[in-house]
């Protein structure tokens, strides 16, 4: 029926690439670690695997060709909104072998159904392969979630972890103005009107007027953040918002997650089951919003707004522009998560709209753990400001 080779090929490649990544990520991990919960913040890895298959069945079979569910119980067990992560080990979830068989069976049926569907017609769910792109990105997002879970597994050293790093940066701005680039402001366009393979919260494109501002040329590094720690930044209540200081007192945090001070005064970090010397020129990561905000105040700066961040990203790589805005760390912004003017939820409210509000802060820039196939400057992430297990860092901004 009207399916173009390019669209169908893109769908097949996207689905295949995501699945190969998922299975490769989990292959070295034993069944005992796949089923255990390493933190109440995260699901057992095997839950994520079967959830990916259930989501795929729901959107690529049941919502496209009216297929019957494999098991009606899965609508409860693998619904991310019905059961918080801390409760999922108590659910009747599939074991590793059963989960692999389930996702493989769903995929075979999806590929069989693909040739029967019109991806160039008027159905907005199918047009240009939208729903397939949504499912591909969903799987990649769960792969990133699983990477965060594996990092929390302190007794497991993943054999592929040496390649899982952000790129080094080669400057030490130290809070000085020369570490920033100045942008002129004015009317800038934010977001996109593209519909294929982007999320509803990235649309529609709209204009916003920005005052001139400065923004860090690169993300803040471990070296720069170490100076904040060693200057007593975690003990100075004046640098923290009220909520941040409360978080600081409740957690007792005195450095980024996974950092450790050694006997000789040097810093190390635990990374995927191994302890290593702190790489000073890597972007700092595993920071919550409060930690990023406190550092910015210590520097006499602030976090960029989401609109400032995207305006800066449009100049990424230019000689007079910022660098490394995509693919190193998620970057916290000062902006609460909300819809753009004219936002329309599609195809379901639970992806974006139910999270709108001041409880969540926007992150931009995607991380090293985000698959390159879905990295883009308009991608919006969000999380609670207390979250540290995600691959989040930041860069500072200031008024010009």
N, C-alpha and C positions, 0 to 999 in steps of 0.2 A: 504493500500500500504506500506509496509516497515517501518512503524513508530514504533519505539521501545517504550515500556511502559515507560522506564526511561525518554526519551526525551519528550514524550507527557505529562507525569506527571509533569515534571519540568516546561514545558510551562504553563500548566493549573494552577499550584501552583503560578508561577510567576505572571501571569496575574491576578489571583484572589487576591493575596496579595497586589499588587499595587493598584487595584481598591478599596479594602476594606480600605486601608490607605487613599486614596484620599477622598472617601465619608465620612469616619469618621472624617477627618480633617475639612471638610466643614459643617458637620451636625449641629454643634451648632451655625452657623453663619446665621443671618437673611438675607432675600433677599435684603434688602436695602444695606447691607454691601457687599454682593456678587457682586452687579452690580456697586458699586461706585469705583472710582479710588482714592486710598489713597495717591498716589505719581506718578508723571510723569515718575518715574523710573520703575514702575511696572504696569502690566495689571490689569484690574478688575478680581477678582477671577473667575467669571463665564466665562471669556474669556479663562483662563487657562484650566478650566474643559472641555469646548467644543473643544479646541485645542487638548487636549489629545485624545479625541474621533476621531477627524478628522485625526490626525497622525496615529492612529491605523487603521482606515478605509483605508487610503492611502497605508500603507505598508502591512497590513495583509489581505486585501481583494482586493484592486485594483491592487496591484503589485504581488499578488499570484494567485488569481483565476479570475482576470480580471473583477471584479464586477463593476457595475456602481456606480458613486458617489451618496450619499444621496441627495445632493444639490450642483450643480456646483458652486454656489456662495461661498460656504465654501472654495474653493481653493484660493479665494482672501481674505476673511475675516479672516481666521485662518492660513494664511501663515505668519510665524514670520518674514520673510524677506521683505515682501511687506509693512508692516505698523509698524512703531516704536511704542513702548509701549504707549507713550504719546498720540497717535492718536487713540488708539483702542476703547475708550469709544464712539467715534463718529461713529463707524461702526455698521451695522445692526446685532449685535451679538444676540445669543439666550439668552432668560431669564433663570433663574435658573431651573424651571420645564422643559422647553424645552431642556436645555442642559443635564439634567439628563436622560431624555427620549432618547435623541440622543446617548449618550455614552452607555446606556444600550442596545439599539437596535444594535449598531455596535458590542458590545461584544457578543451578542447572535449569530450573523451571523459569527463572527470569530470562535467561538467554534464549530459551525456546520461545517465550512470549514476545521477545523484542521484535522479531521479524513480522509480527502480526499487527503492530501498532503504527499509527501515523504520527511521526514526530515533526511533521511540517504542517499540520492542520491548525485548527482554531482553538483546540483545547489548551488552555494556558498551562495545565499540569504537564502536558506532553510536548508542547511546542519547543523546538530546538533542544529537546532532551532535558528540559528543566528538572523534572522529578528524578531523573537519573543522576544529574549533577548534584542534586541535594543529597541523595543517598551516598554517592561517592565521597562528598565532603564530610558527611556525618561519620562515615567509617574512618576517614583520616583524623577527624577530631577525637574519636575514641582511641585511635592509635596514640595520639598525643597524651590523652588521659592515662593510657596504660604505661606510657613512658614515665609519667609522674609517679604512678604506682610502683613501678619497678625501682625507681630511685629511692622510694621509701622502704624497700626490702633490704634492710641493712646487712643481711647475711647472704645475699645473692649477688655475684659479680657477673653481669651480662657480658658475653664474649664480644659483642659488637660495640660496646660503649665507648671505646676510644675514638670512634668517628662521630660521636654525638656531641658536638660542641659548637658554640658560637665562634665567629671569627675574632681573632685578636684585633685590638685597635692600637695604634702606635703614638698616642698622645697622652699627655697628663695635664689636662687643663687646670686642675686644682682649684676650680672655682673662679679663675680669672676670666676677664671679658674676652681675651683672645681665644678662648676655647669655644666661643659661640660664633654663629653667623647671624647677620642681621637681615631680616626680611621686611619688605616695604609695607606690608599690609595692603589695604584696599579691598575691593570686592573680589572674592574668590569663590569658586564653585566646589561644593563638597558632595560626595556621594556619587551615584551613578544611576542612569536610566536603563542600563542593560538589565535584561530579565533572565537570560539564560545563564545558569551556573553561578548566580549570585543570590544572596539572601535578601529577604524582604527588608531587613533593617538597614541595608545599604542604599535603599531607594526612598524617595526619588532624589535626583540631583537638585541641589538648591544653592542659591547664592547667599553668602554671608559677608558682612563687612568687618574686616579685622584692622585693628590699630597696628602700627609697626611694632615688631617684636624681635627679640633675639632668642635663639635656640641652640643648644649644644650641637656641635658638629657631629659628635658620635655619642653612643650611649655611655652612661657613667660606668667606669671600670671598677674592678675589684681594688685596684690601687687607690683610686680616688675614694671609694667607699671605706677602705681601711683607715684613711686619714680621719674620717668622720667618727669611726668607732674608737680610734685611739685618742681622739680629742674629747672623749666623754660624751659623744652625741646621744647615746642611749640613756644618759643620766641627767640630761638637762631638760626639765619639763617645759621650759620656754619654747623649745623647738617642736613640740608635739601638739597636735590638736587635742581637745579634751578626750575624744574617743581614742585617739592614738596613745595618749598617756595611760589611759585605763587599760588598753590592750598590753602596753609595755609592762605595767605592774602585774597584770594577771598572768602573763606568760613568763616573765622574768627574762625576756630576750635581751641579749647584750651584743648580738652580732647577727648577721644573716643566718638563715637556716643552713645547717650542715657545716658551718665554720667551726674551727677549734683552735684555741691558742696553745702553742707548743711550749715546752720548757725553755727553749732559747728565745722566746718572744716572737718567733715567726708564726704565721698562720697556715693552717692546712684546712682542707675540706674533704668531706666524704662524698664520693661520687660513684654511683652504681656499684656499691659494695667494696670500693677501694678508697684508701685515704691517700691524698696527693697534696703536694705543696700548692698553695693558693696561686693560680695563674693570674698574675697581677694585671695583665693587659687584656684579659677577657672582660666583656660586659658583666657586671654584677647581676646575679639572678637569684630567684627564690626569695624575693623581698615582697612584703605586703605593701599596700598603698601607704599606710602610715609611716613605714620606714622610708619610703621614697620621698614623701612629703616632708618628713623631718630633715632629711639630708638637704633637700632644696632650701629649706628655711635656714639651715646652718650655713649654706653658701650664699645667703642673701638673694636667693632666686625663688622660683616656684615651679610647679609642674605645668606643662603646656595644656591648653584646652585641646579638646579633640579636633576642633576646626583648625587651630594653629598647627597641630601635628600633621594633618592631611595637607594643609597648604605647604608646609615644609617638605613633605614627602614628594610633592610635585617637582621639587628642585633636587631631589636626591641624586648624587653623583656629579652634579655640576661643580666646576672648580670653586665657585663662590657659594655652594650650597652645602647642606648637611650630608652626612654619609651614613651608611649601614642602617637605613630605616626599615628595611625588610629582611627578615630571616635570621636575626641574631637572638633577640629576646622580645617578648611582649613588653610593651612600654605603657606604664600607667599614665593616665591623663587626669586632669582636674575635673573632668566632666562626668556627671551622673548619666547613667544609661537611659535613653529615651528615644522615641521615634523622631525621624526627621519631619519637617513640615510636609503634610500631605501623605504621611505614612499610611499604607494599607497592609494589613496582615495577610500573608499568603505563604503557604497553603494552610497553615494552622497557627493559632494564637500562641501555642505553647513553645514555639521556637524562640520568639522575641518578645512579643507584647506583654506576656504575663510577668516579665522581669523588669519592665519599665518602672523607674522610680529612683529615689535617692539612696536606696539600700545598696545599689550596685554602681561601681565605677567602671568606666570604659578603658579598655586596653587596646592599643593599636600596634601595628608593625609586624605581627606574626613572629614566631620564634624558630630557632634551629630545628625544633621538633615538629614544626608544621610542614607538611609535605610541599615541595616546590610547586606541584601542580595546582595548589589552591592558595598560593601566596599572592596577595594583591593589596594595593594601598588602601582600598576602600573597605577591607575586611574589618569588622567590628567584633571585638571580644568584650566580655564583661565578667565581673566577679565581685564577691564581697571584698571590702577593703582589708579584711584580716587574712586573706588567703596567701599562703607562702609556698605551697607545694607546686604551684604552676611555674612555668619558665618565664617569670616576669622580672624585668628590670625597669629602667626609665632613662630619660634625659631631662635636663632642666631647661627652663625658659625664663625670660625676663622682659619687662617692658623696654622698648627702645628709647 
